[in-house]
Amino acid sequence: MSLTRTSYDVYLTGPDGAEIEHRVEITHADHLRGELEANKQRLPAVKDAPMNHTTVWVWCALTRAGVYGSDYRTFADAVIGLEPVRDLNGEPEAVAVDPTQPGPGTGSP
């Protein structure tokens, strides 16, 4: 099984009422933080509330990136919409993460 990360386009209402658009990549850390926040918010299991959990992951990613600074509930209220970034076939784009690649400066191909 190959590792992948997904990206989302998110549209928010900013503090001044203007629409703001961001593209964000969800990382493992976002999933971990999202689990904690989902429990804190008493969200149902991910299989029962996938959009709630996706919204939490996007909030975590934007918070990690320093793009968004308010709490989850404020964020959820500000979301106009979010969609996975799609590939040329219209499928959610999953960026491959190959952990077997050599690190930078190792001299390996």
Phi, psi and omega in degrees: 000130179269150178276141178221158171234147179249155177242152179230145167264129180234138179243125184236157167268120180283173181302331180269005180090352179283149176282137179238138179242136177224150169244130185222142177260131181273128179250173177302319179300324178294321177296317180296311179297324178298322177300316180296316180292321179298319177295317179300321181276356181058043177285150174296171178302153183303323180293336180265343183214062184299325180291323176300315182289322176299318178297320177298315181298318179295318176300316179300316181295316179292325177293314178302320182282354180078015182273329184231138186237358181269172181289169185299314183299319177297317178299311182302322178290332182275345183290124174273319179187157173214144183219144173292144174294135185252150177276185183295340178268003180083007179268152176304128182285128177242116181281122180292138176240110183257102182289355181270356179291141178293151179288161178301140176077012181273347181080000178271150178290000000 
